Amino acid sequence: MKLMERIIAGFFLLVISLSVLRSENALPKPLMRFDASKPVLLVTAEYLTVDQLTDPKLLALLKKYDVMVAPCIRAGKMDADLDRLFDVYEANGLTLVFWPLLPRKQGLYLNKQHAEDFLAYLDEIYEWADKYKHPVQALIVDIEPPNYQKGTDGAPEESKEGMPTGGSVFKDLDKKSFEEAKPKFMAIQQKLHDHGTIAIVTALDLSVVDLLTGMDAWQDLQGGPTMAVDWDYVSFMHFGSNNYPTLHKTFGLNWDDCRWLTFRIGEIIYKKYGDKVAVSTGQTLPGEGHGAVYNSPEELAVDFSVLRAAGIRHFGIYDLQGIMEREDPEAWFKAVREAPPQKPKKSLRAECALNTFKNLSYVIEMFR
């Protein structure tokens, strides 16, 4: 009898131990909580491999300068290798933000044409997260016109074949499809919230003109209803290094003019969104957009200073590879973290350029 009692007691002890073990394994990892008043520096990583992203020297820099990393999460490549990346970053107390891109045949980005594709892709992401026990703490909803450019996922493609042309973009303008896209975009954010994920939407910088006109023209031109949904955070892509060559050629703007335009854009979006707004500036890597890049951290730091003077606290940089391949990567993180607010000199030419973009809104409306 005593033997049977010991067997029964041992059985119940085993059951209790297994239950406790299962409970401990099932405990969710603590979710990230953004403090809007704490300046965030987020750097994307579109082409770096897991081995490169887990290099100890890089991890040390990320911790020293409190940098969040947004690796590109590509469809069909959510596997054990990605699990290893998250394990390393979680072990080092570093934050990874999901940055999903659609397959190239679906145009890479979220927009009116591919909202259903993006929503379905989120299901794949959460299936991976459940399988490997990694919470999707924050996710970048990258809204841009579709880009069917050919190439590989390992490096930027030099050819512009497949990139959206002016004609194709204008052809897609349509008020009806724009309105129909709003609930689809809202469903995307709802799915994120249902899984405890912070939604960070991108907006191309000229979408800011819609805040001045009250129209939707530039949003429609640049992918869809970016600002028609109350996203958790809105990150405007304003790449000074890329904009300058175009604005210089089109409007005769010099660097001082461009910095005033940057300041004005910062003022407008901060007035609208406050600390919920961020600006992704740079670039340090050409990427899919083939943009001009900054050649020194000091150049990039000036844009940070101008935007900080406009009230902007949160920043993104495209791209981590473009920093880590430089002679002194730390100098880039140091420069942007320490860049003080500095208001640029007012530029009438930049104001005229901004007014021109406002007037172009009415032209764009004609195509809708």
C-alpha positions in Angstrom: 0.0 0.0 0.0 2.8 2.4 0.9 4.5 1.6 -2.4 1.3 2.4 -4.3 0.9 5.7 -2.3 4.5 6.6 -3.3 3.7 5.7 -7.0 0.6 7.8 -6.9 2.3 10.7 -5.2 5.2 10.5 -7.7 2.7 10.5 -10.6 1.0 13.7 -9.3 4.3 15.3 -8.6 5.4 14.6 -12.2 2.1 16.0 -13.6 2.5 19.2 -11.5 6.1 19.6 -12.6 5.2 19.2 -16.3 2.3 21.6 -15.9 4.6 24.2 -14.4 7.2 23.6 -17.1 4.6 24.0 -19.8 3.3 27.2 -18.1 6.8 28.7 -18.0 7.4 27.9 -21.7 4.1 29.4 -22.6 4.7 32.7 -20.8 4.8 35.4 -23.5 8.0 37.4 -23.8 7.6 41.0 -22.6 6.3 43.2 -25.4 8.1 46.4 -26.4 6.5 49.6 -25.2 7.5 52.6 -27.2 7.9 55.7 -25.1 7.0 58.5 -27.5 9.1 61.0 -25.6 12.2 58.8 -25.9 14.1 59.4 -29.2 14.0 56.3 -31.3 16.7 55.5 -33.9 15.6 52.7 -36.2 17.9 51.4 -39.0 16.7 49.1 -41.8 18.6 46.1 -43.0 17.4 45.1 -46.4 20.2 42.9 -47.7 22.4 42.0 -44.7 22.6 38.3 -43.9 21.9 36.8 -40.4 25.6 36.2 -39.9 26.3 39.8 -40.7 23.5 41.1 -38.4 24.8 39.0 -35.5 28.4 40.1 -35.8 29.6 40.9 -32.2 31.1 44.3 -33.3 27.7 45.3 -34.8 25.8 44.2 -31.7 28.1 46.2 -29.5 27.5 49.4 -31.6 23.7 48.8 -31.5 23.7 48.5 -27.7 26.1 51.5 -27.3 23.9 53.8 -29.3 20.5 52.3 -28.5 19.6 51.4 -32.1 16.6 49.3 -33.2 17.1 47.2 -36.3 14.4 46.5 -38.9 15.5 43.5 -41.0 13.7 42.9 -44.3 11.3 40.0 -43.8 10.8 38.4 -47.2 8.1 35.9 -48.1 9.3 32.4 -48.2 12.4 33.1 -46.1 10.8 32.9 -42.6 12.7 30.0 -41.3 15.0 28.7 -38.5 17.7 31.2 -39.7 15.4 34.1 -38.9 14.7 32.4 -35.6 18.4 32.4 -34.9 18.6 36.2 -35.6 15.8 36.9 -33.1 17.3 34.6 -30.5 20.6 36.5 -30.6 19.0 39.9 -30.5 16.7 39.0 -27.6 19.7 37.6 -25.7 21.5 40.9 -26.2 18.5 43.0 -25.1 18.1 44.5 -28.6 14.9 45.2 -30.4 14.1 43.9 -33.9 11.2 45.5 -35.8 9.6 43.4 -38.6 9.9 45.0 -42.1 8.0 42.7 -44.5 8.2 43.0 -48.2 6.0 41.2 -50.7 7.4 39.0 -53.4 8.6 40.9 -56.4 5.8 39.7 -58.6 3.4 41.4 -56.1 5.4 44.7 -56.3 7.2 44.5 -53.0 5.1 47.1 -51.2 1.7 47.6 -49.7 -0.6 49.7 -51.9 -4.1 49.8 -53.2 -3.3 47.0 -55.7 -1.9 44.6 -53.2 -3.7 45.2 -49.9 -5.1 41.7 -49.9 -1.7 40.2 -50.6 -0.2 42.1 -47.7 -3.0 41.1 -45.3 -2.5 37.4 -46.3 1.3 37.8 -45.8 0.7 38.9 -42.2 -0.9 35.5 -41.5 2.3 33.8 -42.7 4.3 36.1 -40.4 2.2 35.3 -37.3 2.3 31.6 -38.1 6.1 31.8 -38.1 6.0 33.9 -34.8 3.8 31.3 -33.1 6.0 28.4 -34.3 9.3 30.0 -33.1 7.8 31.8 -30.1 8.9 35.3 -31.1 6.4 38.1 -30.5 6.0 40.5 -33.4 6.5 43.6 -31.3 6.4 46.2 -34.0 6.0 46.0 -37.8 6.7 48.5 -40.6 3.8 48.9 -43.0 5.7 50.0 -46.1 3.3 51.9 -48.3 4.7 52.7 -51.8 3.7 52.3 -55.4 4.2 48.8 -56.7 7.7 48.0 -57.9 7.9 44.9 -60.1 11.6 45.5 -60.7 13.5 42.3 -61.5 16.5 41.3 -59.4 17.5 39.3 -56.4 16.9 39.7 -52.7 20.6 39.8 -52.1 21.5 43.2 -53.4 20.0 46.3 -55.1 19.3 45.7 -58.8 21.0 48.2 -61.0 18.5 48.1 -63.9 15.4 50.2 -63.5 13.4 47.8 -65.6 10.1 47.1 -63.9 10.1 50.2 -61.8 6.9 52.3 -61.8 6.9 55.0 -64.5 5.0 58.3 -64.4 2.5 57.0 -66.9 1.7 53.8 -65.0 1.5 55.6 -61.6 -1.0 58.2 -63.0 -3.0 55.5 -64.7 -3.6 53.9 -61.3 -5.0 57.1 -59.8 -8.7 56.7 -58.9 -10.8 58.1 -56.1 -13.0 55.0 -56.0 -10.2 52.5 -55.5 -8.6 54.9 -53.0 -11.8 54.9 -50.9 -12.1 51.2 -51.3 -8.6 50.7 -50.0 -9.2 52.5 -46.7 -11.1 49.6 -45.0 -8.4 47.2 -46.3 -5.7 49.3 -44.7 -7.6 49.5 -41.5 -8.0 45.7 -41.5 -4.2 45.5 -41.7 -3.7 47.6 -38.6 -6.5 45.7 -36.8 -4.7 42.4 -37.5 -1.5 43.9 -36.1 -3.3 45.1 -32.9 -5.1 41.8 -32.5 -1.6 40.3 -32.1 -0.2 43.0 -29.9 1.9 44.6 -32.7 2.7 48.3 -33.0 2.0 49.6 -36.5 4.5 51.9 -38.0 3.4 53.1 -41.4 5.6 54.8 -44.0 4.7 57.7 -46.2 6.6 59.2 -49.0 7.5 62.8 -48.2 5.3 64.6 -50.7 2.3 63.1 -49.1 2.7 65.9 -46.6 1.2 68.2 -49.2 -2.2 66.6 -48.6 -2.0 67.9 -45.0 -1.8 71.4 -46.5 -4.5 71.0 -49.2 -6.9 68.6 -47.4 -7.0 66.5 -50.5 -5.8 62.9 -51.1 -3.9 63.5 -54.4 -0.3 62.8 -53.3 -1.3 59.8 -51.1 -3.0 58.2 -54.1 -0.1 58.9 -56.3 2.3 57.4 -53.8 0.5 54.1 -53.0 -2.8 54.6 -51.2 -4.5 56.1 -48.1 -1.3 56.5 -46.0 -2.8 59.1 -43.7 -6.4 58.0 -43.8 -5.8 55.4 -41.0 -5.0 56.4 -37.4 -1.7 54.5 -37.4 0.3 54.1 -34.2 3.3 55.8 -35.8 3.9 57.5 -39.2 7.4 57.6 -40.6 7.9 59.9 -43.6 10.6 58.9 -46.1 12.5 62.1 -46.7 15.9 61.3 -48.1 17.8 64.5 -48.3 20.8 63.0 -50.2 18.4 61.6 -52.8 16.1 64.7 -53.0 18.9 67.3 -53.6 19.9 66.2 -57.1 16.3 66.2 -58.3 15.3 69.5 -56.6 18.5 71.1 -57.8 17.8 70.1 -61.4 14.1 70.9 -61.3 13.9 74.0 -59.1 17.5 75.2 -58.9 17.6 74.5 -55.1 21.0 74.4 -53.4 21.7 72.5 -50.2 20.6 75.4 -48.0 17.3 75.6 -49.8 16.8 71.8 -49.5 17.4 72.0 -45.7 14.8 74.7 -45.4 12.3 72.5 -47.2 13.3 69.6 -44.9 12.6 71.9 -41.9 9.2 72.9 -43.3 8.2 69.3 -43.9 9.3 68.5 -40.4 7.2 71.4 -39.0 4.1 70.3 -40.9 4.1 66.6 -40.0 5.0 67.3 -36.3 2.1 69.7 -36.1 -0.2 66.9 -37.3 1.2 63.9 -35.5 3.4 65.2 -32.6 5.6 62.5 -31.1 3.8 59.8 -33.2 5.8 60.9 -36.3 9.2 59.9 -37.4 11.4 60.7 -40.4 13.6 58.3 -42.3 16.4 60.2 -43.9 19.7 59.4 -45.5 20.4 57.5 -47.7 23.5 55.4 -47.0 22.7 52.7 -49.5 21.1 53.0 -53.0 18.6 50.2 -52.5 15.7 49.5 -54.7 15.1 53.2 -55.3 18.7 53.7 -56.6 19.0 57.0 -54.7 22.1 59.1 -54.2 23.8 58.4 -50.8 25.5 60.5 -48.2 29.3 60.3 -48.3 30.0 61.4 -44.7 28.2 61.1 -41.3 28.5 64.9 -40.9 26.3 65.4 -44.0 23.7 63.1 -42.6 23.9 64.7 -39.1 22.9 68.1 -40.6 19.5 66.7 -41.7 19.0 65.3 -38.3 19.8 68.7 -36.7 17.3 70.5 -39.1 14.5 68.0 -38.3 15.2 68.1 -34.6 14.7 71.9 -34.8 11.3 71.2 -36.3 10.4 69.0 -33.4 11.1 65.5 -34.8 12.3 63.1 -32.1 12.2 59.7 -33.9 14.4 58.8 -36.9 15.1 56.0 -39.4 18.1 55.5 -41.6 18.3 53.5 -44.8 20.4 51.4 -44.5 22.5 49.5 -41.9 24.7 48.0 -44.7 25.6 51.4 -46.0 26.9 52.3 -42.5 28.7 49.0 -41.7 30.6 49.0 -45.0 32.1 52.4 -44.3 35.6 52.9 -42.8 34.3 54.1 -39.4 30.7 52.8 -38.8 30.6 54.1 -35.3 31.1 57.7 -36.5 27.7 57.5 -38.3 25.8 56.4 -35.1 27.7 59.0 -33.0 27.0 61.8 -35.4 23.3 61.3 -35.7 22.8 60.6 -32.0 24.7 63.8 -31.0 23.4 66.1 -33.8 21.9 69.2 -32.0 18.7 71.0 -33.1 19.6 73.7 -35.7 17.1 75.8 -37.6 18.2 76.5 -41.2 18.0 79.9 -42.9 14.7 80.5 -44.6 14.6 79.9 -48.3 12.1 81.6 -50.6 13.0 79.2 -53.4 12.1 76.2 -51.2 8.8 77.9 -50.2 8.1 78.3 -54.0 8.9 74.6 -54.6 6.4 73.7 -51.8 3.7 75.9 -53.3 4.4 74.3 -56.6 3.7 70.8 -55.1 0.5 72.2 -53.6 -0.6 73.5 -57.0 0.3 70.2 -58.6 -2.3 68.6 -56.3 -5.0 70.0 -58.5 -3.4 68.6 -61.6 -3.2 65.2 -60.0 -6.8 65.4 -59.1 -7.7 65.7 -62.8 -6.3 62.2 -63.3 -8.5 60.8 -60.5 
